[in-house]
């Protein structure tokens, strides 16, 4: 099977005694092995009352009235996952370098290709520690590389989410754009709405060559695609930006990277600074 498959199955008093993998295999004509693989990768959902969660265990007890949903896309489920690099494990949170192509959240088709799920499955082995949950407290686009903070407790998730929401996290980005950005002064402010919301960025030139400029970027707000939209509006699209740049001329990955995080840790009560290693930074 190569085409995506979507199945919804409501259980009754008779079939709720069977395993979810068997029920979905019979309905989909897929093997139980493929159904179990899809479960592990987050493509199967259990809806019980108003609660909807990913179902990962074929042995989970089911009830009459439960609904199973299978969102099976073989091409997505067979894709390889770009692996993040661990920068620091601080216990209640960790810092990672997210490569280009790794998502920050799953979809109804699965979550195995997202950074938080990858970390949940691999952090324990990497650090020889007990398994911990991984909570997203901020996001990077799939096409953006760089530093990310993941929380490993609900308390840490709440504290760091509030810091990002209130702008108490000093986040710096770098971007390579087409053109000579030296026509603008250093610390050039841009205030243009993004998706009908106020958005503020500050851009400074770091380096340039005959065709491109390397910029330092400071975000004062955190709108989706804010940097990409602001630079495109200035007439300096980010190299590799197939959405806001000139798609037919883009042959490189998106040249946008989160390069530093600086914050007063709400748990350890000390100033923490993280920077991308030189060998991972963008180059003109």
C-alpha positions in Angstrom: 0.0 0.0 0.0 1.4 3.4 -1.0 -1.7 5.7 -0.7 -2.6 7.3 2.7 -5.3 5.5 4.6 -7.7 7.0 7.2 -9.9 4.7 9.3 -12.3 5.5 12.1 -13.8 2.6 14.1 -16.2 2.9 17.0 -16.1 -0.1 19.4 -19.1 -2.0 20.8 -19.4 -4.4 23.7 -18.2 -7.3 21.6 -15.2 -6.0 19.7 -13.8 -3.9 22.6 -12.5 -7.1 24.1 -10.0 -7.5 21.2 -6.6 -5.7 20.7 -6.6 -2.5 18.9 -3.9 -3.7 16.5 -6.0 -6.7 15.5 -9.2 -4.6 15.0 -7.3 -2.0 12.8 -5.5 -4.7 10.9 -8.8 -6.4 10.0 -10.4 -3.1 8.9 -7.4 -1.8 7.0 -6.0 -5.1 5.6 -2.6 -4.2 6.9 -0.5 -6.6 9.0 -0.6 -6.3 12.7 3.2 -5.6 12.6 2.5 -2.5 10.4 -0.3 -1.4 12.7 2.0 -1.7 15.8 4.7 0.2 14.0 2.2 3.0 13.2 1.1 3.0 16.9 4.7 3.5 18.1 5.1 6.3 15.6 1.9 8.1 16.8 -0.4 7.5 13.8 -3.2 5.8 15.9 -5.5 7.7 18.2 -7.9 6.6 21.0 -10.9 8.9 21.5 -12.8 8.3 24.8 -15.4 10.8 25.7 -13.9 14.2 25.2 -10.4 12.9 25.5 -8.2 12.2 22.5 -4.7 10.7 22.8 -2.2 8.8 20.7 -2.5 5.1 21.3 0.9 3.4 21.3 0.2 0.1 23.1 -1.7 -2.7 21.3 -2.4 -4.2 24.7 -4.3 -1.2 26.2 -7.7 -2.1 27.5 -10.6 -0.7 25.4 -14.2 0.1 26.3 -17.4 0.1 24.4 -18.0 3.5 22.9 -14.2 4.1 22.4 -13.3 5.2 18.9 -10.0 4.2 17.2 -8.5 6.4 14.4 -5.8 5.3 12.1 -4.0 7.9 9.9 -1.7 5.8 7.9 0.7 7.4 5.4 3.4 4.9 4.4 5.7 7.5 2.9 5.7 9.6 6.1 6.1 6.6 8.4 9.1 5.3 6.5 10.9 8.6 6.4 14.3 8.9 8.2 14.5 11.3 11.1 17.2 14.0 11.3 18.7 13.6 14.8 19.2 16.5 17.1 22.5 17.0 19.1 22.4 17.3 22.9 24.1 20.5 24.1 23.4 20.3 27.8 21.2 18.2 30.1 20.2 20.2 33.1 17.8 17.7 34.5 14.5 19.6 34.4 15.3 20.9 31.0 17.8 20.2 28.2 19.3 22.2 25.3 19.5 20.8 21.8 20.7 21.7 18.4 17.8 21.0 16.0 18.9 20.3 12.5 17.2 21.3 9.3 14.2 19.0 8.5 13.3 18.0 12.1 9.9 19.1 13.2 8.9 20.6 16.5 5.5 18.9 16.7 3.7 15.9 15.3 0.5 15.8 13.3 -2.4 13.4 13.2 -0.2 11.2 10.9 2.4 10.7 13.6 4.9 12.4 15.9 8.0 10.2 15.6 9.7 12.8 13.4 9.3 15.5 16.0 12.1 16.7 18.3 10.2 16.2 21.6 9.2 12.6 20.7 12.8 11.8 19.6 14.1 13.2 22.9 11.6 11.2 24.9 12.8 8.0 23.2 16.5 8.7 23.2 17.6 11.0 26.1 17.7 8.3 28.7 20.1 6.2 26.7 22.2 9.2 25.7 22.6 10.3 29.4 22.2 7.0 31.2 19.3 8.5 33.2 15.7 7.4 33.7 13.3 8.2 30.9 11.7 11.6 31.1 8.9 13.3 29.2 9.8 16.2 26.8 7.6 19.3 26.7 7.8 21.9 24.0 8.0 25.5 25.4 8.9 27.2 22.1 9.2 26.2 18.5 11.4 26.5 15.4 10.1 26.0 11.9 10.9 22.6 10.4 13.3 24.4 8.0 15.0 26.4 10.7 18.1 24.9 12.5 19.5 25.9 15.9 19.1 25.9 19.6 16.0 24.6 21.4 15.1 24.2 25.0 12.9 21.2 26.0 11.4 20.9 29.5 11.2 17.6 31.4 8.7 18.3 34.1 5.4 20.1 34.1 6.8 22.7 36.5 9.7 23.5 34.2 7.4 23.5 31.2 5.2 26.1 32.9 8.0 28.3 34.0 9.9 28.3 30.7 6.7 28.8 28.7 5.9 31.9 30.7 9.5 33.2 30.1 9.1 32.8 26.3 5.6 34.3 26.4 6.8 37.3 28.3 9.9 37.9 26.3 12.2 37.1 29.2 14.3 34.8 27.0 17.1 36.5 25.0 16.9 34.7 21.7 19.3 35.5 18.8 19.2 34.3 15.3 21.4 34.6 12.2 20.2 34.6 8.6 21.9 34.7 5.2 19.9 36.9 2.8 20.2 37.8 -0.8 21.7 41.3 -1.4 23.9 43.9 0.3 22.2 44.7 3.7 24.8 47.4 4.5 22.3 50.0 3.0 20.6 49.7 6.4 22.1 50.9 9.7 23.1 48.5 12.4 20.4 47.6 14.8 17.8 48.3 12.2 14.3 48.0 13.7 11.4 46.6 11.7 7.8 46.8 12.9 5.4 45.2 10.5 2.3 43.1 11.4 2.5 39.4 10.9 -0.8 37.6 10.5 -2.5 40.8 11.7 -0.5 40.9 14.9 2.2 43.4 15.9 5.7 42.1 15.3 9.0 43.7 16.0 12.5 42.6 14.9 16.0 44.1 14.9 18.6 43.4 12.2 22.3 44.0 12.1 24.9 43.2 9.4 27.7 40.7 10.5 29.4 39.9 7.1 28.8 40.2 3.4 30.1 39.1 0.1 29.3 39.9 -3.5 25.9 38.3 -3.4 24.8 37.7 0.2 24.7 39.2 3.7 24.9 37.4 7.1 22.7 39.1 9.6 22.2 39.1 13.4 18.6 39.0 14.3 16.9 39.9 17.6 13.2 39.1 18.0 11.2 41.4 20.2 8.0 39.4 19.5 7.6 35.8 18.5 5.2 35.5 15.5 5.3 32.5 13.2 7.6 33.2 10.2 8.3 36.6 11.6 11.9 36.8 10.5 11.2 35.4 7.1 8.3 37.8 6.5 10.1 40.9 7.7 13.2 40.3 5.6 11.2 39.5 2.5 9.2 42.7 3.1 12.5 44.6 3.1 13.5 43.1 -0.2 16.1 40.8 1.3 14.6 37.3 1.4 16.4 34.6 3.3 18.5 32.2 1.1 16.6 28.9 0.7 13.2 30.4 1.6 10.8 28.7 -0.8 7.8 30.3 0.8 8.7 34.0 0.9 11.7 34.1 -1.5 12.0 33.2 -5.1 11.3 29.5 -5.1 12.6 28.7 -8.5 16.1 30.0 -7.5 16.3 28.3 -4.1 18.8 25.4 -4.1 20.0 25.6 -0.5 18.3 24.8 2.8 16.7 27.7 4.6 19.6 29.8 5.9 18.1 30.7 9.2 19.4 29.6 12.5 18.7 30.1 16.3 22.3 30.7 17.5 22.0 31.7 21.2 19.7 31.4 24.2 20.4 33.6 27.3 18.2 33.5 30.4 18.0 33.6 34.1 17.1 30.1 35.0 13.9 30.0 37.1 14.9 26.7 38.7 18.7 27.1 39.3 18.4 30.9 39.8 21.5 31.7 37.7 22.3 33.2 34.4 22.6 30.6 31.6 24.0 31.2 28.1 24.1 28.7 25.2 25.6 29.3 21.8 25.7 27.2 18.6 29.2 25.6 18.1 31.3 27.3 15.4 31.3 24.2 13.2 27.5 24.2 13.1 27.0 27.9 12.3 25.8 29.3 9.0 28.6 30.4 6.5 28.4 32.8 3.6 
